[in-house]
């Protein structure tokens, strides 16, 4: 069903499949932005504070979140994610 985490394996930068945040295969509940980002930061501690502020857990400027062609950057982080498409964390670039 939409909004449930079925598997937690994603392609790593080196092309190997890696576990994301210790989730196991199988349904583990509703998938929200907060759960995905918590798992990502748990699996890759170097990202803590770069995607979200350490204290407030709010999105950093110039970071955007997308899923199913929708910009979810300003949505409540506890709202279930739509569909089963990849969740994208995109760093924007600015300058001139």
C-alpha positions as CSV (number, residue, x, y, z in Angstrom):
1,X,0.0,0.0,0.0
2,X,1.0,3.6,-0.5
3,X,2.9,5.2,2.4
4,X,4.4,2.0,3.9
5,X,8.0,1.1,4.0
6,X,8.5,-2.2,2.2
7,X,12.2,-2.4,1.9
8,X,15.0,-0.1,3.1
9,X,17.8,-0.9,0.6
10,X,19.0,1.8,-1.7
11,X,21.9,1.9,-4.2
12,X,25.0,3.3,-2.5
13,X,27.4,5.6,-4.4
14,X,29.6,2.6,-5.2
15,X,26.7,0.7,-6.7
16,X,26.3,-1.9,-3.9
17,X,23.0,-2.3,-2.2
18,X,23.1,-1.0,1.4
19,X,20.8,-1.1,4.3
20,X,19.3,2.3,5.3
21,X,19.1,2.9,9.0
22,X,18.8,-0.7,10.1
23,X,15.3,-1.2,8.6
24,X,14.6,-4.8,7.5
25,X,12.7,-6.2,4.6
26,X,8.9,-6.2,5.3
27,X,6.3,-3.7,6.3
28,X,7.5,-1.5,9.2
29,X,4.8,1.2,9.3
30,X,4.0,4.5,7.7
31,X,6.7,6.2,5.8
32,X,7.1,9.9,6.5
33,X,9.8,12.4,5.6
34,X,10.9,12.4,9.2
35,X,11.4,8.6,9.3
36,X,13.3,8.6,6.0
37,X,15.6,11.4,7.1
38,X,16.1,9.9,10.5
39,X,17.1,6.6,8.9
40,X,19.4,8.4,6.4
41,X,21.1,10.3,9.1
42,X,21.4,7.2,11.2
43,X,23.0,5.3,8.4
44,X,25.3,8.2,7.4
45,X,26.0,10.3,10.5
46,X,28.2,12.7,8.5
47,X,24.9,14.0,7.0
48,X,23.5,15.1,10.5
49,X,23.1,18.8,10.4
50,X,23.6,19.2,6.7
51,X,20.0,18.3,5.6
52,X,18.2,19.5,8.7
53,X,19.1,21.8,11.6
54,X,20.5,19.8,14.6
55,X,18.2,21.4,17.1
56,X,15.0,22.2,15.2
57,X,15.1,19.3,12.6
58,X,13.9,21.9,10.1
59,X,15.0,21.7,6.5
60,X,18.2,23.7,5.7
61,X,18.0,26.5,3.2
62,X,18.8,25.3,-0.4
63,X,17.7,21.7,0.4
64,X,14.5,20.5,-1.2
65,X,12.5,17.2,-0.8
66,X,10.6,15.6,-3.7
67,X,8.5,12.4,-4.1
68,X,6.1,11.4,-6.9
69,X,6.8,14.6,-8.8
70,X,5.7,16.7,-5.8
71,X,7.8,19.3,-3.9
72,X,7.4,18.2,-0.3
73,X,9.9,20.7,1.1
74,X,7.3,22.7,3.1
75,X,5.0,19.8,4.1
76,X,4.6,18.5,7.6
77,X,7.5,16.0,8.1
78,X,5.0,13.5,9.7
79,X,2.6,13.4,6.7
80,X,2.8,10.0,5.0
81,X,4.8,10.1,1.8
82,X,2.8,9.7,-1.4
83,X,3.1,6.6,-3.6
84,X,6.1,4.3,-3.8
85,X,8.5,6.5,-5.9
86,X,11.9,7.4,-4.7
87,X,12.2,10.1,-2.1
88,X,14.7,12.7,-3.3
89,X,16.8,15.1,-1.2
90,X,18.1,17.7,-3.6
91,X,20.7,20.4,-2.8
92,X,20.0,23.6,-4.8
93,X,22.8,25.7,-6.2
94,X,22.8,29.5,-6.3
95,X,25.1,32.1,-7.6
96,X,25.7,34.2,-10.6
